[in-house]
Amino acid sequence: MNGKRWKRSATTVYNIGYHLIWCPK
């Protein structure tokens, strides 16, 4: 399994969610 790829995807999702919280539509 490519753990590095999964971790990178998880980080992206986390960053998007964090940004949405601080910058709502």
PDB file of N, CA, C and O in Angstrom:
ATOM      1  N   MET A   1       0.851  -1.202   0.000  1.00  0.00           N
ATOM      2  CA  MET A   1       0.000   0.000   0.000  1.00  0.00           C
ATOM      3  C   MET A   1       0.888   1.254   0.000  1.00  0.00           C
ATOM      4  O   MET A   1       1.965   1.268   0.595  1.00  0.00           O
ATOM      5  N   ASN A   2       0.423   2.275  -0.662  1.00  0.00           N
ATOM      6  CA  ASN A   2       1.198   3.512  -0.702  1.00  0.00           C
ATOM      7  C   ASN A   2       0.698   4.447   0.395  1.00  0.00           C
ATOM      8  O   ASN A   2      -0.184   5.272   0.157  1.00  0.00           O
ATOM      9  N   GLY A   3       1.257   4.318   1.592  1.00  0.00           N
ATOM     10  CA  GLY A   3       0.828   5.139   2.729  1.00  0.00           C
ATOM     11  C   GLY A   3       1.116   6.612   2.494  1.00  0.00           C
ATOM     12  O   GLY A   3       0.359   7.477   2.934  1.00  0.00           O
ATOM     13  N   LYS A   4       2.212   6.896   1.801  1.00  0.00           N
ATOM     14  CA  LYS A   4       2.589   8.297   1.574  1.00  0.00           C
ATOM     15  C   LYS A   4       1.519   9.011   0.743  1.00  0.00           C
ATOM     16  O   LYS A   4       1.185  10.168   0.998  1.00  0.00           O
ATOM     17  N   ARG A   5       0.987   8.292  -0.261  1.00  0.00           N
ATOM     18  CA  ARG A   5      -0.033   8.906  -1.116  1.00  0.00           C
ATOM     19  C   ARG A   5      -1.308   9.173  -0.320  1.00  0.00           C
ATOM     20  O   ARG A   5      -1.928  10.227  -0.460  1.00  0.00           O
ATOM     21  N   TRP A   6      -1.696   8.199   0.524  1.00  0.00           N
ATOM     22  CA  TRP A   6      -2.919   8.363   1.326  1.00  0.00           C
ATOM     23  C   TRP A   6      -2.760   9.535   2.280  1.00  0.00           C
ATOM     24  O   TRP A   6      -3.676  10.337   2.460  1.00  0.00           O
ATOM     25  N   LYS A   7      -1.577   9.622   2.889  1.00  0.00           N
ATOM     26  CA  LYS A   7      -1.336  10.689   3.852  1.00  0.00           C
ATOM     27  C   LYS A   7      -1.427  12.048   3.167  1.00  0.00           C
ATOM     28  O   LYS A   7      -1.964  13.001   3.730  1.00  0.00           O
ATOM     29  N   ARG A   8      -0.897  12.129   1.947  1.00  0.00           N
ATOM     30  CA  ARG A   8      -0.935  13.386   1.205  1.00  0.00           C
ATOM     31  C   ARG A   8      -2.379  13.785   0.904  1.00  0.00           C
ATOM     32  O   ARG A   8      -2.741  14.956   1.015  1.00  0.00           O
ATOM     33  N   SER A   9      -3.203  12.802   0.522  1.00  0.00           N
ATOM     34  CA  SER A   9      -4.607  13.067   0.225  1.00  0.00           C
ATOM     35  C   SER A   9      -5.328  13.529   1.480  1.00  0.00           C
ATOM     36  O   SER A   9      -6.126  14.465   1.438  1.00  0.00           O
ATOM     37  N   ALA A  10      -5.044  12.866   2.603  1.00  0.00           N
ATOM     38  CA  ALA A  10      -5.686  13.221   3.865  1.00  0.00           C
ATOM     39  C   ALA A  10      -5.319  14.646   4.240  1.00  0.00           C
ATOM     40  O   ALA A  10      -6.163  15.394   4.734  1.00  0.00           O
ATOM     41  N   THR A  11      -4.067  15.028   4.010  1.00  0.00           N
ATOM     42  CA  THR A  11      -3.617  16.380   4.337  1.00  0.00           C
ATOM     43  C   THR A  11      -4.362  17.396   3.484  1.00  0.00           C
ATOM     44  O   THR A  11      -4.753  18.454   3.977  1.00  0.00           O
ATOM     45  N   THR A  12      -4.559  17.083   2.210  1.00  0.00           N
ATOM     46  CA  THR A  12      -5.270  17.990   1.309  1.00  0.00           C
ATOM     47  C   THR A  12      -6.698  18.203   1.791  1.00  0.00           C
ATOM     48  O   THR A  12      -7.178  19.336   1.846  1.00  0.00           O
ATOM     49  N   VAL A  13      -7.370  17.119   2.137  1.00  0.00           N
ATOM     50  CA  VAL A  13      -8.751  17.204   2.625  1.00  0.00           C
ATOM     51  C   VAL A  13      -8.799  18.035   3.900  1.00  0.00           C
ATOM     52  O   VAL A  13      -9.695  18.861   4.074  1.00  0.00           O
ATOM     53  N   TYR A  14      -7.839  17.819   4.788  1.00  0.00           N
ATOM     54  CA  TYR A  14      -7.783  18.557   6.052  1.00  0.00           C
ATOM     55  C   TYR A  14      -7.589  20.044   5.785  1.00  0.00           C
ATOM     56  O   TYR A  14      -8.250  20.880   6.401  1.00  0.00           O
ATOM     57  N   ASN A  15      -6.682  20.375   4.867  1.00  0.00           N
ATOM     58  CA  ASN A  15      -6.421  21.776   4.544  1.00  0.00           C
ATOM     59  C   ASN A  15      -7.654  22.445   3.947  1.00  0.00           C
ATOM     60  O   ASN A  15      -7.957  23.592   4.276  1.00  0.00           O
ATOM     61  N   ILE A  16      -8.366  21.737   3.072  1.00  0.00           N
ATOM     62  CA  ILE A  16      -9.574  22.289   2.457  1.00  0.00           C
ATOM     63  C   ILE A  16     -10.621  22.562   3.534  1.00  0.00           C
ATOM     64  O   ILE A  16     -11.225  23.635   3.556  1.00  0.00           O
ATOM     65  N   GLY A  17     -10.837  21.602   4.419  1.00  0.00           N
ATOM     66  CA  GLY A  17     -11.818  21.773   5.491  1.00  0.00           C
ATOM     67  C   GLY A  17     -11.440  22.936   6.385  1.00  0.00           C
ATOM     68  O   GLY A  17     -12.301  23.716   6.791  1.00  0.00           O
ATOM     69  N   TYR A  18     -10.158  23.059   6.697  1.00  0.00           N
ATOM     70  CA  TYR A  18      -9.674  24.145   7.560  1.00  0.00           C
ATOM     71  C   TYR A  18      -9.915  25.492   6.884  1.00  0.00           C
ATOM     72  O   TYR A  18     -10.331  26.449   7.536  1.00  0.00           O
ATOM     73  N   HIS A  19      -9.657  25.565   5.590  1.00  0.00           N
ATOM     74  CA  HIS A  19      -9.843  26.800   4.829  1.00  0.00           C
ATOM     75  C   HIS A  19     -11.328  27.185   4.777  1.00  0.00           C
ATOM     76  O   HIS A  19     -11.679  28.359   4.898  1.00  0.00           O
ATOM     77  N   LEU A  20     -12.197  26.172   4.593  1.00  0.00           N
ATOM     78  CA  LEU A  20     -13.631  26.442   4.527  1.00  0.00           C
ATOM     79  C   LEU A  20     -14.131  27.012   5.846  1.00  0.00           C
ATOM     80  O   LEU A  20     -15.026  27.858   5.863  1.00  0.00           O
ATOM     81  N   ILE A  21     -13.548  26.544   6.963  1.00  0.00           N
ATOM     82  CA  ILE A  21     -13.968  27.033   8.278  1.00  0.00           C
ATOM     83  C   ILE A  21     -13.608  28.509   8.429  1.00  0.00           C
ATOM     84  O   ILE A  21     -14.405  29.298   8.937  1.00  0.00           O
ATOM     85  N   TRP A  22     -12.411  28.878   7.990  1.00  0.00           N
ATOM     86  CA  TRP A  22     -11.948  30.263   8.131  1.00  0.00           C
ATOM     87  C   TRP A  22     -12.473  31.154   7.014  1.00  0.00           C
ATOM     88  O   TRP A  22     -12.632  32.360   7.202  1.00  0.00           O
ATOM     89  N   CYS A  23     -12.746  30.559   5.839  1.00  0.00           N
ATOM     90  CA  CYS A  23     -13.216  31.361   4.702  1.00  0.00           C
ATOM     91  C   CYS A  23     -14.513  30.775   4.153  1.00  0.00           C
ATOM     92  O   CYS A  23     -14.521  30.187   3.071  1.00  0.00           O
ATOM     93  N   PRO A  24     -15.614  30.934   4.897  1.00  0.00           N
ATOM     94  CA  PRO A  24     -16.899  30.401   4.438  1.00  0.00           C
ATOM     95  C   PRO A  24     -17.347  31.079   3.153  1.00  0.00           C
ATOM     96  O   PRO A  24     -16.898  32.179   2.832  1.00  0.00           O
ATOM     97  N   LYS A  25     -18.229  30.422   2.427  1.00  0.00           N
ATOM     98  CA  LYS A  25     -18.709  30.980   1.163  1.00  0.00           C
ATOM     99  C   LYS A  25     -19.376  32.332   1.393  1.00  0.00           C
ATOM    100  O   LYS A  25     -19.845  32.959   0.443  1.00  0.00           O
TER     101      LYS A  25
END
